[in-house]
Amino acid sequence: MKIAVVGTGYVGLVTGTCFAETGNQVTCVDIDVNKIEKLKNGVITIYEPGLDVLFDRNIKEDRLHFTTNLAEGIKDAEVIFLALPTPPVKMGQPI
Ligand SMILES: NC(=O)c1ccc[n+]([C@@H]2O[C@H](COP(=O)([O-])OP(=O)(O)OC[C@H]3O[C@@H](n4cnc5c(N)ncnc54)[C@H](O)[C@@H]3O)[C@@H](O)[C@H]2O)c1
C-alpha cells in the first residue's frame, strides 16, 4: 500500500518507519527543509530506541522516502496520516 505521513516529527517518523517495516511504500512529508535533508541523507532526527535499525533497513530497501513537497508526497497515496502539531487556542492550551 502507498502511504503518506504529513509531519515527520516524533509521531510521524516513527509511524512512517513502522508502516515501511510492514511492507508499505511510505513518503514522509515535512515543511522543515533541514530535517528532510538529513533524513534523505540517512541521518535520523529523533531518538527512539530501536528506530535506527528499522529506519536504515527501510531506506536501504527503498520503502521509506522523504519530501518537503506536499503534492508530490501525497500523490497516489491510499492513506494519508497527519502527524502535525496541535494548534493552540488563544491562551496557548491545546484544543
Ligand atoms: N510525541 C508524542 O508523544 C505525542 C503523543 C500524543 C499526541 N501527540 C500529538 O501528535 C502530533 C505530532 O506530535 P509530534 O510530537 O510528532 O510533534 P513534532 O513537533 O515532533 O512534529 C511535528 C512535525 O510537523 C512538521 N510540520 C509543521 N507544520 C507542517 C506543515 N504544514 N506541513 C508539513 N509538516 C509540518 C514540523 O516541522 C514537525 O517536524 C501533535 O498534534 C501532538 O500533540 C504527540
The ligand as a Gaussian input file, in Angstrom:
#p B3LYP/6-31G(d) Opt

LIG

0 1
 N        5.003000      12.959000      20.658000
 C        4.068000      12.356000      21.407000
 O        4.371000      11.530000      22.293000
 C        2.600000      12.631000      21.183000
 C        1.668000      11.945000      21.947000
 C        0.315000      12.169000      21.724000
 C       -0.092000      13.084000      20.764000
 N        0.839000      13.755000      20.037000
 C        0.368000      14.702000      19.016000
 O        0.857000      14.270000      17.743000
 C        1.114000      15.411000      16.932000
 C        2.564000      15.391000      16.456000
 O        3.417000      15.415000      17.592000
 P        4.983000      15.265000      17.463000
 O        5.495000      15.014000      18.830000
 O        5.318000      14.303000      16.368000
 O        5.395000      16.757000      17.028000
 P        6.761000      17.232000      16.340000
 O        6.855000      18.693000      16.594000
 O        7.878000      16.349000      16.711000
 O        6.452000      17.004000      14.776000
 C        5.584000      17.783000      14.030000
 C        6.218000      17.960000      12.653000
 O        5.274000      18.585000      11.794000
 C        6.007000      19.450000      10.950000
 N        5.088000      20.421000      10.374000
 C        4.536000      21.527000      10.932000
 N        3.693000      22.133000      10.077000
 C        3.715000      21.401000       8.939000
 C        3.050000      21.512000       7.679000
 N        2.195000      22.499000       7.437000
 N        3.318000      20.587000       6.727000
 C        4.184000      19.580000       6.972000
 N        4.830000      19.401000       8.144000
 C        4.607000      20.309000       9.117000
 C        7.075000      20.061000      11.848000
 O        8.147000      20.593000      11.080000
 C        7.481000      18.843000      12.669000
 O        8.552000      18.135000      12.065000
 C        0.793000      16.637000      17.795000
 O       -0.517000      17.047000      17.482000
 C        0.878000      16.100000      19.204000
 O        0.057000      16.847000      20.090000
 C        2.174000      13.559000      20.230000

